[in-house]
Amino acid sequence: MSFGFSIGDFIAVGTLLTTTIQKCKSASSEFEELSQILQTTWYCIEGARRTLDDVYQSLPAIHQASVASAMTGLKNLVTNIELELDQYAELTPSGMQLVKIQFALLAEPRVAESKLTLHLSMLNVCLSIIMW
């Protein structure tokens, strides 16, 4: 039984994270902490991929579904952060402060950080159960 997520998707999310980290670093110094959390997220994803590389396909369906859910949540969140960074980068310096409020994740970087932490915690619980 497949849940539309594979070990290759870990690599894809890692690549997405790398791109988003670079955009975050170049966007503004106020996103430095978010950039660091994204970097930590990348390390966690890479560790999870290495841990599950040989065993993922043989895991029970419930475990595959749990990992897929956590990874899909991370992928969607990082994609949204990246999209907002792209739009943010297109703003002129004088318009940044006025328009930034329209970006749900960048207007308050702590919200994005909290959501990243939540998804990483879910992935951590999944890995703990699998490896136990």
N, C-alpha and C positions, 0 to 999 in steps of 0.2 A: 504494500500500500504506500503510495507516495503522497506527500503533502505539498508538492510544488516547490520544494526547497531542497537543495543539495549542498554538498561540501563546496562545490564551485561557487555557490551563492555567497559563501563566507568570503571568498576572494573578491567577488564583485562588491560586496558591502565594504570590504577593506579598501578597495580602490576608490570607491565613492567617498569614504572617510578621508583618504589622503587628499583628494581634490578639494573637499570641503574645508579641511584644515588649512590648506594653502590660501584659499579664498578668505577664510576667517582672519588669518594672520595679516593679509594685505588690506582688509576692509577698514579696520580701525583698531586702535589700541584698547578700546573698551571691550573688545571681543577676545582679549588675550586669555582670560580665564576659560571662556568657552572653547577656545582653541586647544588649551591644555586638556580639558575634559574630553574633547574629541580625539586627541592623541591617545589618551588613556583608553578610550573606547576602542580605538584601533588595536592597541596591544591586547585587550581582552578578546576581541574578535579573532585575532590571529592565534592566540592561545587556545581558544575554543576550537578553532579549525584544526589545529595540530592534535588536540586531544581526541577529537571525534573522527579524524581523517579515515582511520581504518575500520571503525566500528559503526559509523552512522547508519549504513544500509541494513545492518543486522539488529538495530535497536527495535524494541517493541514500538508499535504504531503510536501509542500514547506519548512516548518519549520523543519520537520524531516530530509529532504535532506540537509538543511543547517548545522544542528548540525552534521549529519553524515559526511559531507564533512570536517568540521573543526576537528572533532575527528579522522577521518581517516588520515588527514594530520599530526596531532600530533603523532598518533600511528606510522606512517611510519618514521617520523623524529626520534623519540625516539628509534625505532628499529635500524635504521642506526647508531645512536650514540652508542648504545649498541654493535653492531657488530664491530664497529671501536675500541671501548674500549677493546673488547675481543682480537682483533688482536694486538692492542698496548701492551696489558699486556703480550703477548707472546714474545715480543722483548727483547733482552738482553739489559742491561743498556747502553752498548757502542753503540749499533745499533739504539737506540731510536731516537736520533736526526737526523740521516741520513734518516731513513725510515719513520719518522713521516709525512714528507711532502706528502706522498702518500694518507694520510687520509684526505679527503675533509673537514669533519666536525671538526676533531681534530687539523688539521694543523693550523686552524684559528678559535679558539673557539667562537670568536665574530660572525662568520657566523652562527653557530649553535644557539647561543643566539638570533640572529636576527630572524631566522626562527621560533624558539619557540615563540617569542614575536608576530610574525605575526599570527601564528595559534591560540594563546590565544586571540588575539584581535578579530579574526574572531568568535571564540566561544563566546566571550563577547558580540559582536554585535548581534549574534543569540539569546542569552539569553535575552538581552535588548528588542529585538523585541517581543519575546515570552511573556515576563513578562509585557509588556506595556499594 
